[in-house]
Amino acid sequence: MPGVLTPDQTKQESPVAPSPKGTSLRARTSAMTKEHLRPTTLFLLVGGVVFLLDTAMYNLLVFWSPSQGWGAGLMHGNPLTAKLLTIAVASCLTYLGNRLWTFSDRPRPDTRRSIMLFILLNLIAAGLQLCCLAFSRYVLGLDSVLADNISGTLIGQIVSTSFRYVTYGRLVFPKR
């Protein structure tokens, strides 16, 4: 009968166009994972090593005295200065680790521009980390090894590392 379609004809006459590759949720998720897994893992590895170094240096400066051992260290009364010193050393190592390893596949931008942005972003990140330590020390009045390591090292590091990860990949080591 004209005008009446069988089920087989319906399927043939109105085919569903296959979706372009990469538009499905699974394909987009897979592509994002491939794109971000390696740099994120390497960024966290570099950060982890530098975190351990930063923590050790801070604790030695603030809580260890060469003459008296553990307790009140040489810079116990100046924790923000001690943290600033350890952040400066850690930042240099972080730049090298991220430039040479994490983002090594990206083109090298103008080194002067890259370093200036890195310094600016690290000053902001250091400020975030120092705020966490200062709040604990001067607002809450906590000055123990545990309090300093939780506020300045752990919480401060989480906040500053999150900021660094977002900004380094976009501004310091851009894809193009």
N, C-alpha and C positions, 0 to 999 in steps of 0.2 A: 504494500500500500504506500502510495506516495505520501510524504509528510510524516510518516510514522517511522521512528527509528528503533532499531533493536538495541539491546544493551551493548552489544559488541560495537555497533556503529557509533553509539554515543561516546564510548571511550576513545574511539579513533578520531572522531571529529572534534572533540574538545580536549585535546591533550593538555596536561598541566606542564607548563614550561619548567624545566629543571631550574632550580634556583642557582644563581651564579656561585661558583666556588668561593667559600669564605664568608658567605652571608649568614649561614646558620649559626646559632648560638654556640654549638660545639666547635665549629671551625674557628669562630672568632676567639673563643676561650683558648683553644689550642694555640692559635697564633700569638695571642697575648702572653701565654705561658712561655712559649719559645722565645719571645722577644725579651721578656722581663726576668725569667728565672735565672739565667746565667749572671747578668749584672747585679741582680739583687743578692744572689748568693755570694758573689765575690765582694760586693760592697759590705755585706755583713761580716765576712771573714776578715777583711782589712780592718773594719771597725772593731771587731772582737779582739784582734791582736793589739790594736792601739788602745782599746778600752782597758785591757789588762795592764798595759804599760802605764797609762794615765793613772789608774787606781794605785798601782805600786808606788809610783813617784809621789803622788799626793800623800799617801799614808806615811811614806818615809819622811817627807818634809814636815808634815803636821804632827805626827804621832810618835816619831822616833828621834831620840837624842843620842848622839854618839857617846856621850859620857854617862847617860842614865838609862839608856835602852828605851823600851816602849813606855809611853805615857804622854807627856806633853813634849812635843818635838820643837825643833828650831823655829818653825813658823806656826805654832799653835795659835798664837794671838793674831795671825794674819792669814786666815784660811782662804780669803778671796784672792790674795796675791799668790799664794801657793797654787791655787787652782788655775789661775791665769797663766802661771809659768808652765804647769803641766799641760794645759790646753795648747799653748804655743808649740811645745815640743810635739805633742800628739798631732797637731794640725799639719806640721811639716811632713810627718810620716804618712798621714792620711792622704795628703796631696800626691805624694810619690806612689803610694799603693794604688790609689784610684786612677791616676794618670797612666801608670805603667801596666796595670793589671785589670782593674774593673772595667775601665772605659778605653782599653788599648785598641779596640776595634774601631773606634771613632776617629775621624780626622782630627789632627792636631790644629786647634784654632791658634790665633795669634797668642803666643805664650804670655806676653805682657798682659794682654786683656784677660786671659784665663787666670793668671795669678792674681791680678787685681780683684777680679770678681770672687775668686776663692778666698782672698783675705777679707773682703767685705762680708761675704756670707759667713765666714768663720767668726768674725767679730760679732755678728748678730747671734749666731749659734752659741758662742761663748757667753754672751749676755744672757741668753735664755738659761744656760746651765748655771751661771753665777747667781741668777735670781733665785733659783731653787735652793742653792746652798745658803744664800743670804737670808732667805725667808726662814729656813730652819734654824740658822745660827742666831739671827738678830730679832726675829719676830717671835719665834717659838722658844728661844733660849736653849736650844739643844746643841751641845758641842762634843758629844761622845764620838768614838770611832764609828759606831753603828749609825748614829744619826747623820753624820757627815757623809758616810758612804751610801746611805739610802737616798738622802736628799740631793747632794751634789753630784755623786757619781752615778747612781742608778737612775733615779727619776730625771735628773738633769741631762744625763746621757741619752735617755729615751727621747726626751723632748728635742734635744739638739740634733740627734741622729736622724730623727724623722724629718726635721727641717732641712738638714743637709742632703738627705737622699733625694728629696723632691727638687731642691734647687741645683745641686751639682749636675744631675743629668740634663737639666734644661738650660742652665746658664753657663756653667763652667766647662762642661764637656758635652756640648750639643752634638746631635747626630749629623747636622750639616755644617 
